[in-house]
Amino acid sequence: MSSSPSHDDVSKKAAVSREDLTRLTETPPIVLRISKIVLWCMVASPFALAFIPWQQTVQGRGTLIAYSPVERSQVLTARIPGQVKKWHVVEGSLVKKGDRVVDLEDNDPELETRLTAQLEFLKGRLLAGKQEVTELSGAATATEAAREAAVNAAKANLESTRKAIEVADHVLSNAKYSKTFEQTRFDMIDKLHSSGTLGAIESKLSREEAKLRIDRASIDVGRAAAELERAKAAYLTQEAQVLQTDAAGISSIAVARSNFRKGEQTLFTTEREVQDIENRVERFKARHVVAPCDGVVFRVHANVGGGGQYLKEGDELCTIIPDTQDRVVELMLDGRDAPLVLAYAHRKGSLPQARLQFEGWPAILFSGFPDVSIGTFGGKVRQVDQASGPTGGFRILIEPEHHIPGDAWPDAKFLRQGNQVVGWVFLNRVPLGYEIWRRLNGFPPVLPPTSKDEKSGTPESKDKEKTKAPKVKVS
């Protein structure tokens, strides 16, 4: 029989096992060294990361639009009341400028024929009115010439009567002188005839003859005075005739001009009626609605069911999205961020760059390290609105710009107007530690440093300040 192990043997074996276990559970030196290195790295990493450059950004959301307003979505409206007769397109159809989109039909099918007949009638009436106005204008001109001639003739007669007065007055003076002369001669003959000593010198016949001459001279004086009065009366009559002729001429001219103006008013009325009919004819031609630009039919708002939908003037027919290559992103920034973009542009002299993530394009963006971003596209701020929108945000427009290879925006047939966009506008590069401290304290991103010219205050910097926009103070 074999004997059982002794107590000492068992104790020795147990001691050996404990030593082996202790040796096996000890941490290897290499692991201790690695652990110390990792621990020191963890302790030092916050201090190291605090000095890593960080790109400050402001974020906004928006949509893709066309920069030119005429290249944005356009709504075609009905220019005449009527019914939809036929659509030449459906939603999604490609159209060129001038392509027929829809035909409208007026409720009166004979309207075009009647409008054409009315237009021809009014054109004939317009031609007759023009001829009448021409004749009335000639009549007014002839009346003015006749008045001038009649007044000139009356004035000539007035001048003739004035000269007749002068002649009559001269004749009266001669008659009075003759009478005085004959009276003196008679007195002399009568004295010689009556004298006793000289009685035989003049005969009684000579005395009677001298008496007769005095009577004739008196008659001549009376006749000349009457002639002078008649001449003066004729002068007054002729003055009245001049005024009467002038008044009659003015009255005739007024009547002629009144007829001319009435003819013109009739002509203008006819021209307005012709224009109204022509406008109706042109508007009737507008029943054929054509595309105003190249693009795609986006929505059809009217239909042809039930014999054609009845439309009023101004009702929407369809919406067309124009083709455009001048695309921009419309982002809405918070009211606190927009002044930072303007301040950055003021100090740097150009608007900041941006990175864009389009809806439908997978992307990974590290806002602090844009160079390692994947699936984003480059851009540059093109415009910042001067006033906020209804929600209090400010709109900025971002245009394409190539920062790195492969930065070109997707083709227009894939990236369409209305696509949702998330954008990041770059401001400054600062240490990461400062950025964490800034965000914890709620401070805005810092502005770029002032240039050397602005610090030194040189005349060149002062001239630049005069030409730049006012500075934006950031609180």
Order of alpha helices (4+ residues) and beta strands (2+ residues): alpha-alpha-beta-beta-beta-beta-beta-alpha-alpha-beta-beta-beta-beta-beta-alpha-beta-beta-beta-beta-alpha-alpha-alpha
